[in-house]
Amino acid sequence: MKRLAVLGHPVSHSRSPVMQNAALANLGLAGEWVYEAIDVAPEFFPDTVFGMRAEGFVGANVTVPHKQAALVSADEATLAAREIGAANTLSFSSSGITAENTDAPGLIDAIDEPVNGKTALLLGAGGAARAVLWALSRAGALVVVWNRTETRAAELVMSLGGTLAAAPDIRTADLIVNASAAGLGGQGGIDDLPIDPDGFAPGQIVVDMVYGDQPSSILAAAEAGGARTIDGIEVLVRQGAHSLRLWTGLDPSLEVMREAARG
């Protein structure tokens, strides 16, 4: 049995196992491959990763709070992962561990329209935000970054570009991406962010990387304002499809993955 997993802490909320196992079944690989969730505390992350290859693992997705540690734990990394400074996908082979970042292309695929020349507001400065900034900047967007701890936002801008927003105004943005922890685990949401719920407007694109059983308060406000909304499930599906292609060499069904992830 070829094993795959998602590593996080906590990880019980992750939709990746049900999504990826559905995709594997649709590809005819259910009897040969299996995808599971592994909760691993930060202090045990390196040892867990180093032992996975011996346990029959082919690959792993990596979520909060391990994306930067995943990059450090790998023997080699793609240029994108190195430039972003975070990895969400690990591949295990006889030659070692390779780190990749599928969050970046997953986001661009989920947006599914050109962002060149658009003004983007990025909320957050963690591992997911690094991938967002890298992806949007590479695609030609002009990115403004806000984070509750301003020094972290400043460090992100210094390393990957963009400009710093002390007091962000969503009315000036064509694209807004929430990559912060606001709304994570069903806690908080738009009230934890320095944005006006009435400031969204038609023509804007609003992405919330956080996902749950119901639309987030951020996306609810954006939809009420007439903006186009993209939830974290769609981003999860797109990045997960990239990861599965890397591991299996096959092209999974996005529709099967969406249906499974949305339950």
N, C-alpha and C positions, 0 to 999 in steps of 0.2 A: 504494500500500500504506500503510495506517495503522499506525504503529508504536507499540508499547508496550514497556516495559522495567522491570526491577528494578535499582536502583542500590545497590551495597554495596561493602564492602572488608573481607574477601574476599566473593565472591558465588557462587563455583562450586558451593557446597553447596546453593544455593537451589532449592526445589522449585517456585517460582513460575512459571518458564517452561513446564515440562511441564504444570502444572496449568492455567494460563491459556490455553495453546494448545489444550488438550483442550476447555476450556469454549467457546472461540471456534469450534472445529470443530463442536461440538455445536449451537451457535447458527447454523451455516451461514455463518460469517464467515471461515473459514480462508483463502479466496482474497483477502480484502480487508484482514485484520488479521494482525499477527504480533507476538509477545511474545518478548523476548530478555533476556539478563542482561548487564549492563555493570559491570565492575570498575573503580571509580574511587577513587583515593586522596583523602583529605580535602582536600589542597591544590588539587586539580583539580576538586573538586565544583562550585563556583559556575560556572566557565566551561563545564563539561560541561552543566549544567542550562540555562544561558542559550543554548547552541547547539542544543539538542534540537528546539525548535519549527521551526527552519529546516531540520532534517533529516527532517521528516515525522512527528515524534512527537506523539501525541495525549495520552499520559499516561505516568506512571511511578510504580511503587512504590518506596519508599525503606526500606532496612534499615540495620543497624549498619554504620558509626558515624555515619550522616548525617541522622538524623531531626530533630535540632534545627537543623542547617544548612539542611535543606529548607525549614523554616518561614521562615528569614531570607532565603532566595533567592527566595521568591515575591513577586509583586506584591500579592496579596491572600490572605486566609486565612479559613476558616470560624471561627465563634466557638469551636467545640470545639477546633480546632487552636491557636488563640491562647491559650485558657485552659490547655490541656495544655502548651503550650510546645514541641510537637514535631509533625511531620507525617510520615506514611508514604505519602501519596498526592499526586501533583502532576498537574494537568491543564493542558494547553497550548492556548491559543486565540489568536485574532487580537488580543484585548484584553490578553493577558499570561498569567502563570502563577498558578494558584490552588492553595493548599495545603489539604489536608484530612487528617483523622485517622480512618481506618477501623479502627484497632486497638481503639479503645474500644467501638464497637458490635459489632465482631467477637467480642470477649471475652464480652460480655453474651449474644450469640446462642449462643456455644459452651456457656456455662454452662446456658442454657435452663431456668432456674427462678428464682423470686424470690430476691434476696439482701437485700432490705430487712430490717433488724434483725439480720443475721448479723454475727458478728465475723470479720474477714478479716485474715490475716497476709500482707503483701506483702514478698517478698524481692527486693531490688534497688532502684536509684534512677536508672536511665538513662532513655532515651527511651521504651522499652516500659513501664517501671514508671510513668512519668508518666501514660501513657494508662490503665493499670490502676487507679491511684489515683483518677483523675478519673472513670472509668466506674463503679467500685464505690461511690464516695462519692455520685455523682449518683443511683445506684440505691438508696441508703439503707443501705449496709453501713457498719459501724464498722471503719475500717482502721487497722491497726498496721503500721508500716514498719521494716524492718531493712535495713541495707546494711553491707558490710564496712568501708567508709569512712564512719564515722558522720556526719561533717560533711555529706556529700552527702545522706544520709537526712534530716538536720535541715533542709537547704535545701528538699528536696522537700516535707516536711511544712509548712514555713513558707509555701510558695507555693500548695500545693493542699489542705492540711488533713490530717486524720489525726493519729495520735500516734506517738511514737518508741518503738521497742523495742530496748533495749540487749542484752537476753538473751531472745529470743523463745521462747515455749513453745507448740508446736503443739497441745498438749492443750487449750488454751483457745480454739482457733480453729475456727470452723465451715467456713471456707474458707481454703485456703492457695494462694497463687499465686507460683510461682518466675519472676520476670522478671529474675533476675540472669544473669551469664555462666556460672554453674556448670553444667557439662555441655555447653557450647557447643563444637562441633567434636569432640565425643566425649571431651573432656578433663574430668576431675573429675566432679562430680555432688553427690550427697548428702553425701559426705565433706567437701566444701568449704563446707558450710552448718552453722550452729549449731543443728541440729535433731536430735532423737532418732529414728532410723529405726524404733524400736518404739513411737513415740508416736502414730501414726495410728490412727484408729478408725472403725467404721461410723458413717454419718451425716455424715461430713466430705466436702467436695469439694476435690480437689487438682488444680490446673492447673499444668502445666509449659510455659512459652512456648517453651522450647528443644525442637527435634525432631531425630530421627535415624532410622537404620534400625531400631533396637531401642527398646523402652520405656526411658525414662531410669531411673537408679537411684532417683530421687525417686519416680517413679510406681510403680516396682516395689515399693518399701517401702510406699507408700500402699495399693496394691492388696492386698498381703499383710495389711495391717491392717484391711481391709474397707471402706476409703474409696472413694468414686466418683472416678474419675480422668479427666482430660481432657488430651490431649497437644497439643503445639504444632502438629501438622498440622491438627487440628480448628480451632484458632484461626486458622491460616493460611488455611484454606478459607473461613471465615466473613468474615475481613477482606478476602480477595481477591475474594469475591463482591460485597461492597459497592463495592470499587474498580471492578470490571468494570461494574457497574450505572451508576456515575457516567460512565464513558467511553462506553459503548455505548447506554445507555438501555434495555437488555434485562436480563431476569432469568435468570442462568445456572443450570445444574443443579448443585446441591451434591453430588449423588451422583457425577456425572462428575468433578467437581473432586477429591473425596475419593479416588476410585479412581486418578486420575492422580497425585496427590500422594503416595499411599502406594506407588505403583509396583507 
